[in-house]
């Protein structure tokens, strides 16, 4: 009898030990999977940021080339014009460098397709810009103002706008692909979490210690994954440097604001702000201090708007503000003048260094100037160009004739 009891005890002990071993192995695999999910989500966030940054660099380079082309035409000093031409070609190299780095990233089929289309558009755009540049530099057959604007509008603007859309699509695609991967990771996490709960119940029958270890591991890992999920959502909607809304989120805000304005028959204003002089600050003090200026200017802009308004950074030195329920055009003028006045103050850079920056602002009103997103954005883009043409650090309303002074 004693031998049978001993055999039974040995069998139970062996079975108990085997159960503990299996549970320990299962727990180890589950916890390993949680950490693996965390690492994958880290990579998702990092890849998204890198892809969006490279797409933004390509967009900035394309925009700067178009701007420099206009500056070359209007520049009368031959030495300054040569400098502008060198900068014009330098931005082409930046565009190609960013594009090659983007090709080196792990891209989905859709991302690679969009990037391939952007390469074709970039080639057409470069050819068009170079042709216009050659005409501008041809002293024998110098273009007049009307001919230049016509060439710019017909040959440069359409391809530039298409290329801009492709750059934005790359950024959106990176966010969408990241969101898909994030959703899969979230599903896997739920599956692993359920498994851990089952292990916790089984551990309760075997050992209080094992239960305590499981419950200690789960909240820590779950909290970290939840925090990363919220961080990813914030990154997808906001500009990393300034914390303002990004272009994609801004377009959604503008769409909603226009719907509200139409429903309540309210006046709405769109302000397109292009900073004057940021490149000089970057060249003189370095990009890090240039980023500091962008952050401080962004905080200034935020102090001029209400909670009901929206402000976004849509380019390297470009911002858009949606003013809802403005009441009258005079109210818009007050806000715009306040912004320009605020930029006149010295900006502290540390180490007894100070700088100033200006802004050219284009303004379009709903429904006075246009009723669709495309109309308003096109009008403010033209208005800010007119403000720059007049010397900068001023604002220009979309409906005003270009012969009037601000």
C-alpha positions in Angstrom: 0.0 0.0 0.0 2.8 2.4 0.9 4.5 1.6 -2.4 1.3 2.3 -4.3 0.8 5.6 -2.4 4.5 6.5 -3.0 4.0 5.7 -6.7 0.8 7.9 -6.8 2.6 10.7 -5.0 5.5 10.5 -7.5 3.0 10.5 -10.4 1.1 13.5 -9.0 4.4 15.3 -8.3 5.6 14.6 -11.8 2.2 15.7 -13.3 2.3 18.8 -11.2 5.8 19.6 -12.3 5.0 19.0 -15.9 2.0 21.3 -15.7 4.2 24.0 -14.1 6.8 23.5 -16.8 4.3 23.8 -19.6 2.7 26.9 -18.0 6.2 28.5 -17.6 7.0 27.7 -21.2 3.6 29.1 -22.3 4.0 32.2 -20.2 7.6 32.8 -21.6 6.3 32.5 -25.2 3.4 34.8 -24.5 5.6 37.5 -22.8 8.1 37.1 -25.6 5.3 37.7 -28.1 4.3 40.9 -26.3 7.8 42.3 -26.4 8.0 41.3 -30.1 4.8 43.2 -30.7 6.2 46.2 -28.9 9.4 46.1 -31.1 7.2 45.8 -34.3 5.2 48.8 -33.2 8.4 50.7 -32.6 9.5 49.9 -36.1 6.1 50.9 -37.5 6.3 54.3 -35.8 10.0 54.9 -36.9 9.3 53.8 -40.5 6.3 56.1 -40.7 8.3 59.1 -39.4 11.2 58.5 -41.8 8.9 58.0 -44.9 6.9 61.1 -44.1 10.0 63.1 -43.5 11.5 62.0 -46.8 8.3 62.7 -48.7 8.2 66.2 -47.0 11.8 66.9 -48.1 10.8 66.0 -51.7 7.7 68.2 -51.5 9.8 71.1 -50.0 12.4 70.7 -52.7 9.8 70.8 -55.5 8.1 73.9 -54.0 11.4 75.7 -53.5 12.4 75.1 -57.1 9.2 76.6 -58.4 9.6 79.6 -56.0 13.3 80.1 -57.1 12.3 80.0 -60.7 10.0 82.9 -60.1 12.7 84.7 -58.2 15.2 84.2 -61.0 12.7 85.9 -63.4 12.2 88.9 -61.1 15.8 89.3 -60.0 17.6 92.1 -61.9 21.1 91.7 -60.4 23.0 89.1 -62.6 25.1 87.9 -59.6 22.1 87.4 -57.5 20.4 85.6 -60.4 23.4 83.2 -60.7 23.2 82.5 -57.0 19.4 81.7 -57.4 20.1 79.4 -60.3 22.7 77.5 -58.3 20.1 77.1 -55.5 17.5 76.1 -58.0 19.8 73.2 -59.2 20.8 72.4 -55.6 17.2 71.7 -54.7 17.0 69.2 -57.6 19.8 67.3 -55.9 18.0 67.4 -52.6 14.9 66.0 -54.2 16.8 63.1 -55.8 18.7 62.4 -52.6 15.5 62.1 -50.6 13.9 60.0 -53.3 16.8 57.5 -53.3 16.6 57.2 -49.5 12.9 56.6 -49.8 13.5 53.8 -52.3 15.9 52.2 -49.8 13.1 51.9 -47.2 10.8 48.9 -47.0 7.9 49.9 -49.2 4.5 48.4 -49.8 3.4 47.7 -53.4 1.1 50.8 -53.2 3.9 53.0 -51.8 6.3 51.8 -54.5 3.7 52.5 -57.2 3.0 56.0 -56.0 6.8 56.7 -55.7 7.3 55.4 -59.2 4.6 57.8 -60.5 6.2 60.6 -58.6 9.6 59.9 -60.3 8.0 60.2 -63.7 6.2 63.4 -62.8 9.5 64.8 -61.3 11.3 64.1 -64.6 8.6 65.9 -66.5 8.6 68.7 -64.0 12.3 69.1 -64.1 12.2 69.3 -67.9 9.5 71.9 -67.9 11.3 74.0 -65.2 14.6 73.8 -67.0 13.0 74.8 -70.3 11.3 77.8 -68.6 14.6 78.7 -66.9 16.5 78.6 -70.2 13.9 81.0 -71.6 14.2 83.3 -68.6 18.0 83.4 -69.0 17.9 83.9 -72.7 18.8 87.6 -73.0 18.3 87.6 -76.8 14.6 86.7 -76.5 13.7 87.8 -73.0 10.2 86.9 -71.8 7.8 89.6 -70.8 5.8 89.3 -67.6 2.7 87.9 -69.3 4.6 85.3 -71.3 6.5 84.2 -68.1 3.3 83.8 -66.1 1.6 81.9 -68.9 4.5 79.5 -69.2 4.7 79.1 -65.5 0.9 78.5 -65.2 0.7 76.1 -68.2 4.0 74.1 -67.9 5.2 74.3 -64.3 2.1 74.6 -62.1 0.2 71.5 -63.3 3.1 69.1 -62.9 4.1 70.7 -59.6 0.6 70.3 -58.3 0.4 66.6 -59.4 3.8 66.0 -57.8 2.7 67.6 -54.6 -0.3 65.3 -54.6 1.9 62.3 -55.0 4.2 63.4 -52.2 1.1 63.8 -50.0 -0.1 60.5 -51.1 3.2 58.9 -50.0 2.7 60.4 -46.6 -0.9 59.3 -46.4 0.0 55.8 -47.6 2.7 55.5 -44.9 0.1 56.4 -42.3 -2.5 53.9 -43.8 0.1 51.1 -44.0 1.2 51.9 -40.5 -2.4 51.8 -39.3 -3.0 48.4 -40.9 0.1 47.0 -39.3 -1.0 48.6 -36.0 -4.4 47.0 -36.3 -2.9 43.6 -36.9 -0.6 44.1 -33.9 -3.5 45.1 -31.8 -5.4 41.9 -32.8 -2.4 39.8 -32.0 -2.0 41.6 -28.7 -5.7 40.8 -27.8 -5.1 37.2 -28.6 -2.0 37.0 -26.5 -3.8 38.9 -23.7 -6.6 36.4 -23.7 -4.1 33.6 -23.5 -2.4 35.2 -20.5 -5.7 35.6 -18.7 -6.3 31.8 -19.2 -2.9 31.1 -17.9 -3.6 33.3 -14.9 -6.8 31.3 -14.1 -4.9 28.0 -14.4 -2.0 29.4 -12.3 -4.5 30.3 -9.6 -5.3 26.6 -9.1 -1.6 25.7 -8.9 0.2 28.6 -7.3 -0.6 32.1 -6.0 2.9 33.1 -6.9 2.4 32.3 -10.6 -0.8 34.3 -10.6 0.9 37.3 -9.1 3.7 37.1 -11.7 1.2 37.0 -14.6 -0.8 40.0 -13.3 2.4 41.9 -12.8 3.6 41.4 -16.4 0.3 42.1 -18.2 -0.6 45.6 -16.9 3.0 46.8 -17.6 3.1 45.6 -21.1 -0.5 46.5 -21.9 0.0 50.0 -20.6 3.1 50.4 -22.8 1.3 49.2 -25.9 -1.7 51.4 -25.2 0.6 54.4 -24.8 2.4 53.6 -28.1 -1.0 53.3 -29.8 -2.0 56.7 -28.6 1.4 58.1 -29.6 1.0 56.7 -33.1 -2.4 58.3 -33.4 -1.0 61.6 -32.3 1.9 61.4 -34.7 -0.5 60.6 -37.6 -2.4 63.8 -37.0 0.2 66.4 -35.9 3.4 67.9 -37.1 6.3 66.4 -35.2 8.3 69.7 -34.9 5.7 72.2 -33.9 2.9 70.0 -32.5 0.4 71.7 -34.9 -2.0 69.8 -37.1 -0.4 68.3 -40.2 -1.6 68.7 -43.8 -3.8 65.6 -43.9 -5.6 66.5 -40.6 -5.9 70.1 -41.8 -7.8 69.1 -44.9 -10.2 67.1 -42.8 -10.7 70.1 -40.5 -11.3 72.4 -43.5 -13.9 70.1 -45.0 -15.8 70.0 -41.6 -15.5 73.7 -41.1 -16.9 74.4 -44.6 -19.9 72.1 -43.9 -20.6 73.9 -40.6 -20.2 77.3 -42.3 -22.6 76.3 -45.1 -25.2 74.9 -42.6 -25.2 77.9 -40.3 -24.5 80.4 -43.1 -21.4 81.8 -41.4 -18.4 83.6 -42.8 -15.1 81.6 -42.7 -11.6 82.7 -43.5 -8.5 80.7 -44.6 -5.1 82.3 -43.9 -2.1 80.9 -45.8 1.1 82.0 -44.0 4.5 81.7 -45.7 7.4 82.8 -43.5 9.9 85.3 -45.0 13.5 84.9 -44.1 13.6 81.4 -42.6 16.2 80.2 -45.1 18.6 83.1 -44.1 18.2 82.1 -40.4 19.0 78.4 -41.3 22.0 79.5 -43.3 23.3 81.9 -40.6 22.6 80.0 -37.4 22.0 76.4 -38.5 18.8 74.3 -39.0 18.5 73.5 -35.3 18.0 77.2 -34.4 15.8 77.5 -37.5 13.6 74.8 -36.0 13.5 76.7 -32.7 12.2 79.8 -34.6 9.5 77.6 -36.2 8.5 76.3 -32.8 8.3 79.8 -31.2 6.4 81.2 -34.2 4.0 78.3 -34.0 3.3 79.2 -30.4 2.7 82.8 -31.3 0.2 81.7 -34.0 -1.7 79.5 -31.5 -2.1 82.5 -29.2 -3.9 84.4 -31.9 -6.6 81.9 -32.6 -9.5 80.6 -30.6 -10.3 77.0 -29.6 -12.9 76.9 -32.4 -10.2 77.7 -35.0 -7.6 75.4 -36.5 -4.0 75.9 -37.3 -1.7 73.6 -39.2 1.9 73.4 -40.6 1.6 72.3 -44.2 5.2 72.8 -45.4 8.6 73.6 -44.2 7.8 77.3 -43.5 4.1 77.3 -44.5 1.1 77.5 -42.2 -2.6 77.6 -42.7 -5.2 78.9 -40.2 -9.0 78.3 -40.5 -10.9 81.1 -38.8 -14.5 80.0 -38.1 -17.4 82.4 -37.3 -15.4 85.5 -38.1 -18.4 87.8 -38.3 -16.9 90.2 -40.8 -13.9 90.9 -43.0 -12.7 93.5 -40.6 -12.3 90.8 -37.9 -10.1 88.9 -40.3 -8.0 92.0 -40.9 -7.5 92.4 -37.2 -6.2 88.9 -36.7 -3.9 89.1 -39.7 -2.5 92.4 -38.6 -2.0 91.0 -35.1 0.0 88.1 -36.6 2.2 90.4 -38.6 2.7 92.8 -35.7 3.7 89.8 -33.4 6.4 88.7 -35.8 8.1 92.1 -35.6 9.4 91.3 -32.1 12.9 90.0 -31.7 13.1 86.2 -31.2 15.7 85.1 -28.6 18.0 82.4 -29.8 20.2 82.2 -26.7 23.9 83.2 -26.2 22.8 86.9 -26.7 21.6 86.1 -30.2 18.4 87.6 -31.6 16.6 87.4 -35.0 13.5 88.6 -36.7 11.2 86.9 -39.2 8.4 88.1 -41.4 5.5 86.5 -43.2 3.5 86.8 -46.4 -0.2 86.0 -45.8 -2.8 85.2 -48.3 -6.5 85.4 -47.3 -9.6 83.9 -48.8 -13.2 84.1 -47.5 -16.0 81.6 -47.7 -18.4 82.0 -49.4 -17.3 85.3 -50.8 -14.3 84.0 -52.7 -15.1 80.4 -53.1 -17.2 77.6 -51.7 -15.0 74.5 -52.2 -11.7 73.5 -50.6 -10.0 73.5 -53.9 -11.1 77.0 -54.8 -10.1 78.5 -51.4 -6.7 76.8 -51.3 -5.9 77.8 -54.9 -6.9 81.4 -54.1 -4.9 81.8 -50.9 -1.9 80.2 -52.7 -2.2 82.9 -55.4 -2.8 85.6 -52.7 0.3 84.7 -50.7 2.4 84.8 -53.9 1.1 88.3 -54.6 2.0 89.3 -51.0 5.6 88.0 -51.6 5.8 89.7 -55.0 5.0 93.0 -53.3 7.9 92.7 -50.9 6.7 90.3 -48.2 5.6 90.9 -44.6 2.1 91.9 -45.6 -1.2 90.3 -46.4 -3.3 90.1 -49.5 -6.9 89.2 -49.9 -7.8 86.8 -52.7 -10.4 89.0 -54.4 -8.3 92.1 -54.5 -6.9 93.2 -57.8 -3.1 92.8 -58.1 -2.7 96.4 -59.1 -3.9 97.6 -55.6 -1.5 98.0 -52.8 -2.1 96.4 -49.4 
